[in-house]
Amino acid sequence: QVQLVESGGGLVQAGGSLRLSCVASGRTFSSYAMGWFRQAPGKEREFVTAINWSGTVTRYADSVKGRFAISRDNAKNTMYLQMNSLKSEDTAVYYCARGGSSSTAPGSWDYWGQGTQVTVSS
């Protein structure tokens, strides 16, 4: 059974930065693409970014391109999301997910973390 645990969320002022982490259990982390999604109150879960198994290919939603950066450390079974120049519209619960290649559809990803809240105050 794969477990994904996010951390690093919190309250930050607009223009600030946060770094999220996602730690995966098991020995197959390096075999799968990983991604970040987010869900704001009253809205559907939306794709943020994804990274391939080796960390050499990334994909970003237009809304975060140039501000967010995804990375991974396969030796530590950990994925990161560096979020800079945060805006109030980035406020959401952020989820890490495994296995969906670079698909933007949540249904294409097979394992999910419990989420971490990011709140950006304006």
N, C-alpha and C positions, 0 to 999 in steps of 0.2 A: 504494500500500500504506500502510495506517495503522499507525503505531507508537505505543504508549502506554508511558510510562516513569514508574513510581512512585518516590517517594523519601520520606524522612522517618521511616521506621520506626526502631525501636530498643527499648531496655530502659528501662522506667519503673516506678516504684513505684506501687502501688495509690493511687488518689486523684490521681495526676498527670495531665499533659496531653501530647499529641503533636499535631503537625499534619502530615498527609500531603499530598503534592502528586502530581499526575498531569499530565505534559506530553504533548500529542498532536502528532504530525507532520501535515503536510498543511494544506490551506486550508479544510476543511469542518467543522472542529471546532464552529463556532457553529451548524451546522445540525442537530446531533444531541443527543439526551439523553445524559447520562453517569451512571454509577453506580459505587458501591463495593460489593464483595462481600468476604467473608472465609471462610477455611477453616482450621479447627483440626485438629490431628492426629487421624486416625481419624474425622473427621466430614465430611459433605458441605458443598460450598460453599453459603454462605447469603447472602441479600440483606441489605445494611446500609442503604443509602440511595441515592436517585437524584435528579437535577435535570433539569429540561427545558432546551431549547436556549437559552432566554433567561435562565434563572436565576430565574424568577418562581414556579415550582412545584416543590416538593420533597416527597419521601416518605421515611419512616423506618421501619425495623423497630421494633417495640415495645421491644425490648431495649436500644435506643440512644437512644430518643426522650428529648429533654431534656438529653442529655449530649453528643451529637455534632451537628455542624453542617456541612452540605455547601454549597459555594459554587463559583463559576466565574468566570474572567476570560477572556472570549472574545478580547480583544485580545492576550492572552498564550498562548492555546491551553492554558490550565491550569485544572485543577479541584483543589479542596482538600477535605480532611476534617479539621476541627478536632475533636479528641477530648478531652473533659474528664472528670473524675471516673472515670478508668479503673479497671476491675475485672479481677481475674485471669481471669475468663471472657471478656474481650475479647482474650485472647492468641490470635493467629492470623496467618496470612499474609493480607494485605489486597491485593485486586486492584482495579484500575480497569477499567471496561468502557465501550464505546460502543454506542449505538444501540438500546437495548431499551425505549425509552420509560420507563415507570415499572414495568415488569414485574419481579416478584420471581424469575422463573425464569431461571437462568443461560443456558439455551438460547435465550433471546430476544435475547441480546446478541451482536453479531457480531465485535467486536475486544476483545482482552484485553491487559493488561500482564503483566509477568513476576512481579509481586507484591513486596511488601515486608513483612518480618517485624516484627510488634509483639508484644513480650513484656511482660506486666505482672506484676511480682512482688508477692506479698502479704506 
